C-alpha cells in the first residue's frame, strides 16, 4: 500500500460561472480501519482562496500550518491577500524544496482571482502543477472522481447547479472507493458569499 493511501481521501474542485466549489470526504482512516468521521481536509487561506490536502493526514496538517504562516507573512509585507496563482506557486515551491523527503500530500487549490475569475489547480507531492479550466481531483478516489466529473461537468454552471453537480460527483465516487467516504464537506464560493455544506453519505 502506498503511503498516500494510508489515511484515504477524496478531494475535487470544480469551476462555474464566476464561482467555484471545492469538496472533500470526511473519513480519517488507518488503512481499512476508520478512526474519524468528520476530518477536515479543506482549509481556508482567505475569503476567496481554499486549499484541499489529500494524502497522509499528519503531513497535510503540517503543510497547512506552513501555508497559513507564509500567507500571513505575505499579508504583513504586501498588505493584501495572495492571488490564487501566486499561492499555487508558493505551494509548489514549498513542496519542491522538500523533494528528497517530501510531504506526502496532493494539494488542490481553488480561488477567485482578478475580476472574480475562478482558478483551480492541483499538484503532486513535489510541486509539479496541473492547471485546469473545468475540474481537478486528488486522493484515493481520484480515478472514480475523474469518471464522475467527466460525465457530469458542463461549462458556466450557476452556483446552485455547480453545488448539485460537485456533490453528486463526490458521493458517486467515494462509494466506489473503500478508503474514503462518510459524507462530505462542500464549499461553494461566489464573489459575494461562501456557503459551507455538509453532505450525508453512506456510513460504511
Beta strands, then each sheet from edge to edge (+ up, - down):
strand 1: 10-15
strand 2: 19-25
strand 3: 28-30
strand 4: 33-36
strand 5: 42-46
strand 6: 49-55
strand 7: 105-112
strand 8: 118-123
strand 9: 129-132
strand 10: 135-139
strand 11: 184-190
strand 12: 194-199
sheet 1: 10+ 1- 2+ 11- 12+
sheet 2: 3+ 4-
sheet 3: 5+ 6- 7+ 8- 9+
end
